[in-house]
């Protein structure tokens, strides 16, 4: 099965968020074809969570897992460290007081 490019996935994700009026922004544009994607969810109360896609070696499944969560400043520090050793990484920031990120929606895993 062919893999989607990172750019295609990011564009589709942003479109899906827009359909539900969930604000999201590309804060770091990674490699269009194979860059990893990090999704920061800010609940606009100085708290945030950072998600990354993980691959389960036992089942072959891909899923989104929380890399770090807590005070927004700590999440931002983690993003800075990730970008320091992977300049090709995408960072998408989602802002939603209800904590919606849609990463568990069908088609986005």
C-alpha positions, 0 to 999 in steps of 0.5 A: 500500500502506498504511503501518503506524503506528509504534506498531503496528510497535513492538508487533509487534517487541516481541512477536517479541522476547519469543517468543525471550526477548530482552529489549527496552524502549521507552526513548523513546515517539515519535509513535504514527502517524509517529515514526521508530524507532531500535533500540539493541542492547546486548550487555551488555559496554559495547558497543552498536549503533544501527540506523535504517530507511533507504530506498534511493532507487534500489530503493525498498527499506527496510532497517535500517542501523547508524547508529553502533556502539561504546562504549555511552556513545557510542551513548547520546550519539547517541540523545540528539542524535537526540532533541534534534532529533526529539522524535517518535522512538521508541527501543527498547533490545534487550539480548542477549549474542548480538547478536540484534536480529531486524531482518533477519527477514522482516516487520520491514523 
